[in-house]
Amino acid sequence: MMSDSETTWLAASVLAVMAVALALWIVAVYRRTSYTLAQFPWFYPFNYVMSRVLWRAKVEGTLRIPPSQGAVIVCNHIGPIDPAFVALATDRVVHWMVAKEYCSHPAMSWFFTTMKAIPVNRGGVDTASTKLAIRYASDGGLVGLFPEGRINDTDRVLLPGRPGAALIALRARVPVVPCYLTGAPNDGTSFGAFFLPAKAKIRIGEPIDISEYYGRENDKEVLAEITRRFLIAMAGLAGVENYQPELAGRRWRTAADMASAQGG
């Protein structure tokens, strides 16, 4: 039978071994990602634990983009923490375009700066943010956008889509990856979702090759066509077939209507 001192020594040794094993695991996970040391704690373990435990998130599909290739990720928008679920599908940093008022908020600016988010004005075209997004994607980075432009609190599959993602992908010459999210927490506030249990599911689609349109980023009809393509792909991930997407800021015409107008 061991003495008290031997028992204490054994317990301390076991704890030390466990601590070393945990530290080695954390280092191994960190080296596998592209996060900086400042970013890592928020993606691992905070985001992973919150998403998997409190929000019971599941990921269907994988991000089929080579490590050195850029891409534009598009996802529907149903809550204030939607990017957290997309982050579960990749070990790479995703540069999300975030409303400028959040990036400059005293309580949140440090976080968005650390995450290298792209501040963007809500109204009109923000040339500076668009150029920054194009640069990130051109240099092999991942850029995330919500083409609906705002949180969808309706029962519609998707709100009308905006062409910004198509423009960035065309100018950066990278594919577009559609995603669809369900079950994310949202109580109508910016911070309340962090305390709500949920059962979220993020579906990752196949990359959409838009190389046939390269060099035509100034053609509005091309931007509209690419936007339609990824909205249809997103709806498909939601299980909706024969989806008729809408474009924001313009009178919508279906493909059949357009063909008819052109005498097709």
DRENMAR-829912 format. One record per residue (C-alpha): residue number from 0; residue in three letters; chain; x, y, z. Coordinates in steps of 0.02 Angstrom, whole numbers. Layout:
BEGIN
@i: NUM; aa: ALA; ch: A; px: X; py: Y; pz: Z;
...
***
This chain:
BEGIN
@i: 0; aa: MET; ch: A; px: 0; py: 0; pz: 0;
@i: 1; aa: MET; ch: A; px: 68; py: 171; pz: -48;
@i: 2; aa: SER; ch: A; px: 103; py: 304; pz: 79;
@i: 3; aa: ASP; ch: A; px: 19; py: 475; pz: 72;
@i: 4; aa: SER; ch: A; px: 175; py: 553; pz: -4;
@i: 5; aa: GLU; ch: A; px: 186; py: 419; pz: -139;
@i: 6; aa: THR; ch: A; px: 1; py: 440; pz: -180;
@i: 7; aa: THR; ch: A; px: 24; py: 628; pz: -194;
@i: 8; aa: TRP; ch: A; px: 177; py: 606; pz: -306;
@i: 9; aa: LEU; ch: A; px: 84; py: 483; pz: -418;
@i: 10; aa: ALA; ch: A; px: -66; py: 598; pz: -435;
@i: 11; aa: ALA; ch: A; px: 47; py: 745; pz: -476;
@i: 12; aa: SER; ch: A; px: 139; py: 641; pz: -606;
@i: 13; aa: VAL; ch: A; px: -23; py: 588; pz: -691;
@i: 14; aa: LEU; ch: A; px: -84; py: 768; pz: -696;
@i: 15; aa: ALA; ch: A; px: 84; py: 824; pz: -767;
@i: 16; aa: VAL; ch: A; px: 77; py: 693; pz: -904;
@i: 17; aa: MET; ch: A; px: -101; py: 742; pz: -947;
@i: 18; aa: ALA; ch: A; px: -52; py: 926; pz: -954;
@i: 19; aa: VAL; ch: A; px: 95; py: 889; pz: -1068;
@i: 20; aa: ALA; ch: A; px: -14; py: 781; pz: -1180;
@i: 21; aa: LEU; ch: A; px: -145; py: 919; pz: -1191;
@i: 22; aa: ALA; ch: A; px: -12; py: 1049; pz: -1231;
@i: 23; aa: LEU; ch: A; px: 61; py: 939; pz: -1368;
@i: 24; aa: TRP; ch: A; px: -112; py: 911; pz: -1442;
@i: 25; aa: ILE; ch: A; px: -147; py: 1099; pz: -1443;
@i: 26; aa: VAL; ch: A; px: 20; py: 1133; pz: -1528;
@i: 27; aa: ALA; ch: A; px: -16; py: 998; pz: -1658;
@i: 28; aa: VAL; ch: A; px: -188; py: 1072; pz: -1695;
@i: 29; aa: TYR; ch: A; px: -117; py: 1248; pz: -1704;
@i: 30; aa: ARG; ch: A; px: 18; py: 1197; pz: -1828;
@i: 31; aa: ARG; ch: A; px: -115; py: 1117; pz: -1938;
@i: 32; aa: THR; ch: A; px: -208; py: 1281; pz: -1958;
@i: 33; aa: SER; ch: A; px: -167; py: 1447; pz: -2041;
@i: 34; aa: TYR; ch: A; px: -221; py: 1549; pz: -1890;
@i: 35; aa: THR; ch: A; px: -104; py: 1669; pz: -1803;
@i: 36; aa: LEU; ch: A; px: -66; py: 1644; pz: -1619;
@i: 37; aa: ALA; ch: A; px: -190; py: 1783; pz: -1576;
@i: 38; aa: GLN; ch: A; px: -328; py: 1707; pz: -1685;
@i: 39; aa: PHE; ch: A; px: -307; py: 1527; pz: -1631;
@i: 40; aa: PRO; ch: A; px: -391; py: 1535; pz: -1458;
@i: 41; aa: TRP; ch: A; px: -550; py: 1604; pz: -1535;
@i: 42; aa: PHE; ch: A; px: -563; py: 1471; pz: -1670;
@i: 43; aa: TYR; ch: A; px: -490; py: 1332; pz: -1561;
@i: 44; aa: PRO; ch: A; px: -549; py: 1298; pz: -1431;
@i: 45; aa: PHE; ch: A; px: -680; py: 1434; pz: -1401;
@i: 46; aa: ASN; ch: A; px: -773; py: 1421; pz: -1566;
@i: 47; aa: TYR; ch: A; px: -755; py: 1233; pz: -1577;
@i: 48; aa: VAL; ch: A; px: -822; py: 1204; pz: -1401;
@i: 49; aa: MET; ch: A; px: -964; py: 1330; pz: -1417;
@i: 50; aa: SER; ch: A; px: -1016; py: 1267; pz: -1588;
@i: 51; aa: ARG; ch: A; px: -1005; py: 1083; pz: -1548;
@i: 52; aa: VAL; ch: A; px: -1072; py: 1085; pz: -1370;
@i: 53; aa: LEU; ch: A; px: -1192; py: 1232; pz: -1346;
@i: 54; aa: TRP; ch: A; px: -1249; py: 1248; pz: -1526;
@i: 55; aa: ARG; ch: A; px: -1230; py: 1061; pz: -1568;
@i: 56; aa: ALA; ch: A; px: -1168; py: 1104; pz: -1743;
@i: 57; aa: LYS; ch: A; px: -1145; py: 975; pz: -1879;
@i: 58; aa: VAL; ch: A; px: -1048; py: 998; pz: -2041;
@i: 59; aa: GLU; ch: A; px: -1101; py: 910; pz: -2201;
@i: 60; aa: GLY; ch: A; px: -976; py: 913; pz: -2343;
@i: 61; aa: THR; ch: A; px: -799; py: 980; pz: -2351;
@i: 62; aa: LEU; ch: A; px: -719; py: 1136; pz: -2418;
@i: 63; aa: ARG; ch: A; px: -639; py: 1068; pz: -2577;
@i: 64; aa: ILE; ch: A; px: -514; py: 1209; pz: -2602;
@i: 65; aa: PRO; ch: A; px: -326; py: 1175; pz: -2607;
@i: 66; aa: PRO; ch: A; px: -230; py: 1258; pz: -2463;
@i: 67; aa: SER; ch: A; px: -145; py: 1386; pz: -2575;
@i: 68; aa: GLN; ch: A; px: -298; py: 1431; pz: -2679;
@i: 69; aa: GLY; ch: A; px: -414; py: 1575; pz: -2643;
@i: 70; aa: ALA; ch: A; px: -604; py: 1566; pz: -2648;
@i: 71; aa: VAL; ch: A; px: -760; py: 1665; pz: -2610;
@i: 72; aa: ILE; ch: A; px: -876; py: 1579; pz: -2486;
@i: 73; aa: VAL; ch: A; px: -1060; py: 1626; pz: -2493;
@i: 74; aa: CYS; ch: A; px: -1185; py: 1577; pz: -2359;
@i: 75; aa: ASN; ch: A; px: -1362; py: 1620; pz: -2311;
@i: 76; aa: HIS; ch: A; px: -1379; py: 1735; pz: -2161;
@i: 77; aa: ILE; ch: A; px: -1493; py: 1687; pz: -2017;
@i: 78; aa: GLY; ch: A; px: -1403; py: 1751; pz: -1862;
@i: 79; aa: PRO; ch: A; px: -1263; py: 1861; pz: -1795;
@i: 80; aa: ILE; ch: A; px: -1138; py: 1719; pz: -1769;
@i: 81; aa: ASP; ch: A; px: -1157; py: 1627; pz: -1935;
@i: 82; aa: PRO; ch: A; px: -970; py: 1640; pz: -1978;
@i: 83; aa: ALA; ch: A; px: -932; py: 1530; pz: -1827;
@i: 84; aa: PHE; ch: A; px: -1015; py: 1381; pz: -1912;
@i: 85; aa: VAL; ch: A; px: -927; py: 1406; pz: -2079;
@i: 86; aa: ALA; ch: A; px: -763; py: 1408; pz: -1982;
@i: 87; aa: LEU; ch: A; px: -795; py: 1228; pz: -1930;
@i: 88; aa: ALA; ch: A; px: -774; py: 1172; pz: -2110;
@i: 89; aa: THR; ch: A; px: -595; py: 1234; pz: -2132;
@i: 90; aa: ASP; ch: A; px: -431; py: 1257; pz: -2038;
@i: 91; aa: ARG; ch: A; px: -400; py: 1417; pz: -2137;
@i: 92; aa: VAL; ch: A; px: -443; py: 1596; pz: -2094;
@i: 93; aa: VAL; ch: A; px: -600; py: 1663; pz: -2179;
@i: 94; aa: HIS; ch: A; px: -600; py: 1851; pz: -2204;
@i: 95; aa: TRP; ch: A; px: -782; py: 1901; pz: -2180;
@i: 96; aa: MET; ch: A; px: -853; py: 2063; pz: -2244;
@i: 97; aa: VAL; ch: A; px: -928; py: 2143; pz: -2088;
@i: 98; aa: ALA; ch: A; px: -1031; py: 2302; pz: -2068;
@i: 99; aa: LYS; ch: A; px: -914; py: 2445; pz: -2026;
@i: 100; aa: GLU; ch: A; px: -1010; py: 2496; pz: -1870;
@i: 101; aa: TYR; ch: A; px: -968; py: 2329; pz: -1789;
@i: 102; aa: CYS; ch: A; px: -784; py: 2340; pz: -1837;
@i: 103; aa: SER; ch: A; px: -772; py: 2511; pz: -1754;
@i: 104; aa: HIS; ch: A; px: -877; py: 2469; pz: -1601;
@i: 105; aa: PRO; ch: A; px: -772; py: 2492; pz: -1441;
@i: 106; aa: ALA; ch: A; px: -821; py: 2320; pz: -1374;
@i: 107; aa: MET; ch: A; px: -795; py: 2225; pz: -1537;
@i: 108; aa: SER; ch: A; px: -664; py: 2315; pz: -1641;
@i: 109; aa: TRP; ch: A; px: -518; py: 2217; pz: -1564;
@i: 110; aa: PHE; ch: A; px: -601; py: 2052; pz: -1610;
@i: 111; aa: PHE; ch: A; px: -635; py: 2096; pz: -1792;
@i: 112; aa: THR; ch: A; px: -460; py: 2169; pz: -1809;
@i: 113; aa: THR; ch: A; px: -385; py: 2007; pz: -1741;
@i: 114; aa: MET; ch: A; px: -493; py: 1904; pz: -1859;
@i: 115; aa: LYS; ch: A; px: -441; py: 2014; pz: -2007;
@i: 116; aa: ALA; ch: A; px: -621; py: 2050; pz: -2053;
@i: 117; aa: ILE; ch: A; px: -657; py: 2169; pz: -2196;
@i: 118; aa: PRO; ch: A; px: -756; py: 2324; pz: -2139;
@i: 119; aa: VAL; ch: A; px: -890; py: 2373; pz: -2264;
@i: 120; aa: ASN; ch: A; px: -1020; py: 2511; pz: -2277;
@i: 121; aa: ARG; ch: A; px: -1199; py: 2449; pz: -2276;
@i: 122; aa: GLY; ch: A; px: -1261; py: 2567; pz: -2411;
@i: 123; aa: GLY; ch: A; px: -1193; py: 2584; pz: -2587;
@i: 124; aa: VAL; ch: A; px: -1030; py: 2519; pz: -2658;
@i: 125; aa: ASP; ch: A; px: -879; py: 2516; pz: -2541;
@i: 126; aa: THR; ch: A; px: -730; py: 2521; pz: -2659;
@i: 127; aa: ALA; ch: A; px: -598; py: 2505; pz: -2523;
@i: 128; aa: SER; ch: A; px: -675; py: 2349; pz: -2445;
@i: 129; aa: THR; ch: A; px: -703; py: 2270; pz: -2616;
@i: 130; aa: LYS; ch: A; px: -521; py: 2298; pz: -2664;
@i: 131; aa: LEU; ch: A; px: -463; py: 2222; pz: -2499;
@i: 132; aa: ALA; ch: A; px: -573; py: 2069; pz: -2524;
@i: 133; aa: ILE; ch: A; px: -508; py: 2047; pz: -2701;
@i: 134; aa: ARG; ch: A; px: -329; py: 2058; pz: -2637;
@i: 135; aa: TYR; ch: A; px: -358; py: 1927; pz: -2503;
@i: 136; aa: ALA; ch: A; px: -437; py: 1806; pz: -2627;
@i: 137; aa: SER; ch: A; px: -307; py: 1840; pz: -2762;
@i: 138; aa: ASP; ch: A; px: -169; py: 1803; pz: -2637;
@i: 139; aa: GLY; ch: A; px: -243; py: 1633; pz: -2597;
@i: 140; aa: GLY; ch: A; px: -357; py: 1681; pz: -2453;
@i: 141; aa: LEU; ch: A; px: -538; py: 1639; pz: -2415;
@i: 142; aa: VAL; ch: A; px: -665; py: 1781; pz: -2417;
@i: 143; aa: GLY; ch: A; px: -838; py: 1758; pz: -2341;
@i: 144; aa: LEU; ch: A; px: -996; py: 1851; pz: -2391;
@i: 145; aa: PHE; ch: A; px: -1181; py: 1846; pz: -2357;
@i: 146; aa: PRO; ch: A; px: -1257; py: 1888; pz: -2527;
@i: 147; aa: GLU; ch: A; px: -1427; py: 1923; pz: -2449;
@i: 148; aa: GLY; ch: A; px: -1349; py: 2077; pz: -2368;
@i: 149; aa: ARG; ch: A; px: -1444; py: 2058; pz: -2204;
@i: 150; aa: ILE; ch: A; px: -1512; py: 1928; pz: -2084;
@i: 151; aa: ASN; ch: A; px: -1657; py: 1831; pz: -2157;
@i: 152; aa: ASP; ch: A; px: -1790; py: 1829; pz: -2020;
@i: 153; aa: THR; ch: A; px: -1927; py: 1773; pz: -2140;
@i: 154; aa: ASP; ch: A; px: -1982; py: 1598; pz: -2189;
@i: 155; aa: ARG; ch: A; px: -1908; py: 1617; pz: -2363;
@i: 156; aa: VAL; ch: A; px: -1765; py: 1503; pz: -2416;
@i: 157; aa: LEU; ch: A; px: -1661; py: 1652; pz: -2470;
@i: 158; aa: LEU; ch: A; px: -1682; py: 1839; pz: -2485;
@i: 159; aa: PRO; ch: A; px: -1637; py: 1925; pz: -2651;
@i: 160; aa: GLY; ch: A; px: -1451; py: 1911; pz: -2686;
@i: 161; aa: ARG; ch: A; px: -1327; py: 2050; pz: -2718;
@i: 162; aa: PRO; ch: A; px: -1187; py: 2041; pz: -2849;
@i: 163; aa: GLY; ch: A; px: -1040; py: 2085; pz: -2736;
@i: 164; aa: ALA; ch: A; px: -981; py: 1905; pz: -2714;
@i: 165; aa: ALA; ch: A; px: -984; py: 1877; pz: -2902;
@i: 166; aa: LEU; ch: A; px: -884; py: 2036; pz: -2933;
@i: 167; aa: ILE; ch: A; px: -750; py: 1990; pz: -2806;
@i: 168; aa: ALA; ch: A; px: -734; py: 1812; pz: -2869;
@i: 169; aa: LEU; ch: A; px: -720; py: 1869; pz: -3050;
@i: 170; aa: ARG; ch: A; px: -588; py: 1999; pz: -3018;
@i: 171; aa: ALA; ch: A; px: -489; py: 1883; pz: -2904;
@i: 172; aa: ARG; ch: A; px: -515; py: 1739; pz: -3027;
@i: 173; aa: VAL; ch: A; px: -566; py: 1614; pz: -2894;
@i: 174; aa: PRO; ch: A; px: -711; py: 1492; pz: -2875;
@i: 175; aa: VAL; ch: A; px: -867; py: 1522; pz: -2772;
@i: 176; aa: VAL; ch: A; px: -911; py: 1398; pz: -2634;
@i: 177; aa: PRO; ch: A; px: -1097; py: 1393; pz: -2586;
@i: 178; aa: CYS; ch: A; px: -1152; py: 1350; pz: -2408;
@i: 179; aa: TYR; ch: A; px: -1319; py: 1336; pz: -2322;
@i: 180; aa: LEU; ch: A; px: -1347; py: 1354; pz: -2135;
@i: 181; aa: THR; ch: A; px: -1497; py: 1301; pz: -2030;
@i: 182; aa: GLY; ch: A; px: -1534; py: 1305; pz: -1845;
@i: 183; aa: ALA; ch: A; px: -1412; py: 1442; pz: -1794;
@i: 184; aa: PRO; ch: A; px: -1460; py: 1538; pz: -1635;
@i: 185; aa: ASN; ch: A; px: -1535; py: 1711; pz: -1652;
@i: 186; aa: ASP; ch: A; px: -1636; py: 1810; pz: -1525;
@i: 187; aa: GLY; ch: A; px: -1632; py: 1972; pz: -1622;
@i: 188; aa: THR; ch: A; px: -1483; py: 2046; pz: -1530;
@i: 189; aa: SER; ch: A; px: -1296; py: 2048; pz: -1568;
@i: 190; aa: PHE; ch: A; px: -1241; py: 1956; pz: -1409;
@i: 191; aa: GLY; ch: A; px: -1392; py: 1855; pz: -1353;
@i: 192; aa: ALA; ch: A; px: -1355; py: 1715; pz: -1475;
@i: 193; aa: PHE; ch: A; px: -1197; py: 1670; pz: -1378;
@i: 194; aa: PHE; ch: A; px: -1305; py: 1610; pz: -1234;
@i: 195; aa: LEU; ch: A; px: -1439; py: 1517; pz: -1331;
@i: 196; aa: PRO; ch: A; px: -1435; py: 1329; pz: -1357;
@i: 197; aa: ALA; ch: A; px: -1463; py: 1275; pz: -1537;
@i: 198; aa: LYS; ch: A; px: -1450; py: 1131; pz: -1659;
@i: 199; aa: ALA; ch: A; px: -1360; py: 1202; pz: -1809;
@i: 200; aa: LYS; ch: A; px: -1310; py: 1119; pz: -1972;
@i: 201; aa: ILE; ch: A; px: -1197; py: 1191; pz: -2106;
@i: 202; aa: ARG; ch: A; px: -1193; py: 1112; pz: -2279;
@i: 203; aa: ILE; ch: A; px: -1043; py: 1145; pz: -2390;
@i: 204; aa: GLY; ch: A; px: -1069; py: 1134; pz: -2579;
@i: 205; aa: GLU; ch: A; px: -951; py: 1100; pz: -2722;
@i: 206; aa: PRO; ch: A; px: -847; py: 1248; pz: -2786;
@i: 207; aa: ILE; ch: A; px: -926; py: 1337; pz: -2934;
@i: 208; aa: ASP; ch: A; px: -802; py: 1365; pz: -3076;
@i: 209; aa: ILE; ch: A; px: -830; py: 1536; pz: -3155;
@i: 210; aa: SER; ch: A; px: -675; py: 1539; pz: -3264;
@i: 211; aa: GLU; ch: A; px: -782; py: 1552; pz: -3421;
@i: 212; aa: TYR; ch: A; px: -828; py: 1728; pz: -3366;
@i: 213; aa: TYR; ch: A; px: -654; py: 1792; pz: -3325;
@i: 214; aa: GLY; ch: A; px: -622; py: 1966; pz: -3396;
@i: 215; aa: ARG; ch: A; px: -808; py: 2009; pz: -3400;
@i: 216; aa: GLU; ch: A; px: -828; py: 2081; pz: -3225;
@i: 217; aa: ASN; ch: A; px: -896; py: 2244; pz: -3297;
@i: 218; aa: ASP; ch: A; px: -1041; py: 2153; pz: -3379;
@i: 219; aa: LYS; ch: A; px: -1193; py: 2169; pz: -3266;
@i: 220; aa: GLU; ch: A; px: -1280; py: 2022; pz: -3347;
@i: 221; aa: VAL; ch: A; px: -1129; py: 1911; pz: -3311;
@i: 222; aa: LEU; ch: A; px: -1131; py: 1965; pz: -3128;
@i: 223; aa: ALA; ch: A; px: -1317; py: 1927; pz: -3122;
@i: 224; aa: GLU; ch: A; px: -1293; py: 1756; pz: -3200;
@i: 225; aa: ILE; ch: A; px: -1156; py: 1706; pz: -3078;
@i: 226; aa: THR; ch: A; px: -1261; py: 1769; pz: -2933;
@i: 227; aa: ARG; ch: A; px: -1408; py: 1665; pz: -2994;
@i: 228; aa: ARG; ch: A; px: -1297; py: 1512; pz: -3007;
@i: 229; aa: PHE; ch: A; px: -1236; py: 1517; pz: -2829;
@i: 230; aa: LEU; ch: A; px: -1408; py: 1561; pz: -2758;
@i: 231; aa: ILE; ch: A; px: -1479; py: 1408; pz: -2845;
@i: 232; aa: ALA; ch: A; px: -1335; py: 1303; pz: -2776;
@i: 233; aa: MET; ch: A; px: -1369; py: 1369; pz: -2601;
@i: 234; aa: ALA; ch: A; px: -1554; py: 1329; pz: -2616;
@i: 235; aa: GLY; ch: A; px: -1507; py: 1155; pz: -2677;
@i: 236; aa: LEU; ch: A; px: -1408; py: 1128; pz: -2516;
@i: 237; aa: ALA; ch: A; px: -1570; py: 1171; pz: -2424;
@i: 238; aa: GLY; ch: A; px: -1658; py: 1034; pz: -2522;
@i: 239; aa: VAL; ch: A; px: -1756; py: 1153; pz: -2633;
@i: 240; aa: GLU; ch: A; px: -1765; py: 1101; pz: -2815;
@i: 241; aa: ASN; ch: A; px: -1806; py: 1213; pz: -2964;
@i: 242; aa: TYR; ch: A; px: -1772; py: 1367; pz: -2859;
@i: 243; aa: GLN; ch: A; px: -1807; py: 1533; pz: -2944;
@i: 244; aa: PRO; ch: A; px: -1682; py: 1657; pz: -2867;
@i: 245; aa: GLU; ch: A; px: -1711; py: 1843; pz: -2853;
@i: 246; aa: LEU; ch: A; px: -1583; py: 1981; pz: -2874;
@i: 247; aa: ALA; ch: A; px: -1584; py: 2132; pz: -2760;
@i: 248; aa: GLY; ch: A; px: -1607; py: 2306; pz: -2830;
@i: 249; aa: ARG; ch: A; px: -1678; py: 2259; pz: -2999;
@i: 250; aa: ARG; ch: A; px: -1837; py: 2192; pz: -3077;
@i: 251; aa: TRP; ch: A; px: -1821; py: 2004; pz: -3079;
@i: 252; aa: ARG; ch: A; px: -1848; py: 1900; pz: -3235;
@i: 253; aa: THR; ch: A; px: -1839; py: 1712; pz: -3242;
@i: 254; aa: ALA; ch: A; px: -1725; py: 1626; pz: -3367;
@i: 255; aa: ALA; ch: A; px: -1879; py: 1580; pz: -3470;
@i: 256; aa: ASP; ch: A; px: -1937; py: 1761; pz: -3474;
@i: 257; aa: MET; ch: A; px: -1766; py: 1819; pz: -3530;
@i: 258; aa: ALA; ch: A; px: -1760; py: 1689; pz: -3669;
@i: 259; aa: SER; ch: A; px: -1933; py: 1739; pz: -3726;
@i: 260; aa: ALA; ch: A; px: -1886; py: 1923; pz: -3729;
@i: 261; aa: GLN; ch: A; px: -1736; py: 1879; pz: -3837;
@i: 262; aa: GLY; ch: A; px: -1843; py: 1778; pz: -3957;
@i: 263; aa: GLY; ch: A; px: -1777; py: 1610; pz: -3891;
***
